[in-house]
Amino acid sequence: MNEESDASTVRVFIALAPPDDAKEELERELRPSYETHPRMRWNRVEDWHITLAFLGELPVTVVPLLRRPLADLAARRGPVKLALRGSGHFDERVLWTGIDGDLTGLHTLATEVRRLVRECGVALEERPLRPHLTLARARRDDPLSVLEVATGLATFTGRSWRADRLHLVGSNYGRGPGPIRYRDIEAWSFDGAQ
């Protein structure tokens, strides 16, 4: 599965990723916050994603079982039109930007993905979809940073874009200390009718 890791398990999730120009638009908006809040643990722009289903730690032997069903699902589905909008936080520690656009389509896609994962024998925690894109985490001794940045980003409205690929993602390849890193295991285009 991944020649860089000898691990027998991998942390896996299924997600959508904004296109580069949508990420660059948000990154420009965040640039002053990077400078005024350097102690926050900012996620890498290339890792920004919208999680549809978090599968957790899986044996590497289970991951191939997901590929064909996810490819088939993507082939049937059309793209979902979305936008990045506003901001908020979870527990005053996690900063996020919200998702706008075809939220009904997004929820339907997440439901289909989660059902498919369960049909493949992977147990999922029952959590409602809260569409967001995680931007940063505050250090425990700095709870005000997230609130300040969220307030400044509250009126952000990004341009619309089409989520046109479904991503099966693994995290922390190599499993060393340091920030979490993500890598596509595989991605499939939404080829169905729109």
Residue pairs with C-beta under 8 A, 6 or more apart in sequence:
1 10
1 60
1 63
1 64
1 185
2 10
2 60
2 170
2 173
2 183
2 185
4 173
4 174
5 173
5 174
5 175
7 60
7 175
8 59
8 60
9 57
9 58
9 59
9 60
10 57
10 58
10 60
10 63
10 170
10 171
10 173
10 185
11 56
11 57
11 58
11 170
11 171
11 172
12 55
12 56
12 57
12 58
12 63
12 66
12 168
12 169
12 170
12 171
12 185
13 49
13 51
13 52
13 53
13 54
13 55
13 169
13 171
14 51
14 52
14 53
14 55
14 70
14 113
14 117
14 166
14 167
14 168
14 169
15 49
15 50
15 51
15 52
15 167
15 169
16 49
16 50
16 52
16 80
16 82
16 106
16 163
16 165
16 166
16 167
17 48
17 49
17 50
17 163
17 165
17 167
18 26
18 48
18 50
18 82
18 84
18 133
18 161
18 163
19 161
19 162
21 159
21 161
22 83
22 84
22 158
22 159
22 161
23 45
23 46
23 48
24 45
25 84
25 158
25 159
26 48
26 84
26 97
26 156
26 158
27 45
29 153
29 156
30 135
30 149
30 153
32 152
33 40
33 149
33 152
33 153
34 42
36 148
37 136
37 145
37 148
37 149
39 139
39 142
39 145
40 95
40 136
40 137
40 138
40 139
40 142
40 145
40 146
40 149
41 136
41 137
41 138
41 139
41 179
42 135
42 136
43 134
43 135
43 136
44 179
44 181
47 180
47 181
47 182
48 133
48 134
48 135
49 133
49 167
49 169
49 182
50 82
50 99
50 106
50 131
50 132
50 133
50 163
52 109
52 110
52 113
52 114
52 129
53 110
53 113
53 114
53 117
53 124
54 124
54 125
54 127
55 117
55 122
55 124
56 125
58 122
62 120
62 121
62 122
63 168
63 170
63 185
65 120
65 121
66 117
66 120
66 122
66 168
67 168
67 186
69 116
69 119
69 120
70 113
70 116
70 166
70 168
70 186
70 188
71 186
71 188
73 112
73 113
73 116
73 166
74 165
74 166
74 188
74 189
74 190
74 191
75 188
75 190
75 191
75 192
76 191
76 192
77 109
77 112
77 166
77 190
77 191
77 192
78 190
78 192
78 193
78 194
79 162
79 163
79 164
79 190
79 194
80 101
80 102
80 105
80 106
80 109
80 162
80 163
80 190
81 101
81 102
81 105
81 160
81 161
81 162
81 163
82 99
82 100
82 101
82 102
82 106
82 160
82 161
82 162
82 163
83 99
83 100
83 101
83 157
83 158
83 159
83 160
83 161
84 97
84 98
84 99
84 100
84 133
84 156
84 158
85 97
85 98
85 99
85 100
85 156
85 157
85 158
86 97
86 98
86 100
86 153
86 154
86 155
86 156
86 157
87 95
87 96
87 97
87 98
87 135
87 149
87 150
87 151
87 153
87 154
87 156
88 95
88 96
88 98
88 132
88 150
89 95
89 96
89 146
89 147
89 150
90 96
92 138
92 143
92 146
92 147
93 137
93 138
93 140
93 143
93 146
94 134
94 136
94 137
94 138
94 146
95 134
95 135
95 136
95 137
95 138
95 146
95 149
95 150
95 153
96 132
96 133
96 134
96 135
97 132
97 133
97 135
97 153
97 156
97 158
98 131
98 132
99 106
99 131
99 132
99 133
100 157
101 160
103 131
106 129
106 131
106 163
107 129
110 129
113 166
114 124
117 124
118 124
135 149
136 146
136 149
137 146
138 145
138 146
163 190
164 189
164 190
165 187
165 188
165 189
165 190
166 187
166 188
166 190
167 184
167 186
167 187
168 184
168 185
168 186
168 187
169 182
169 183
169 184
169 185
170 182
170 183
170 185
171 180
171 181
171 182
171 183
172 180
172 181
173 181
173 183
174 181
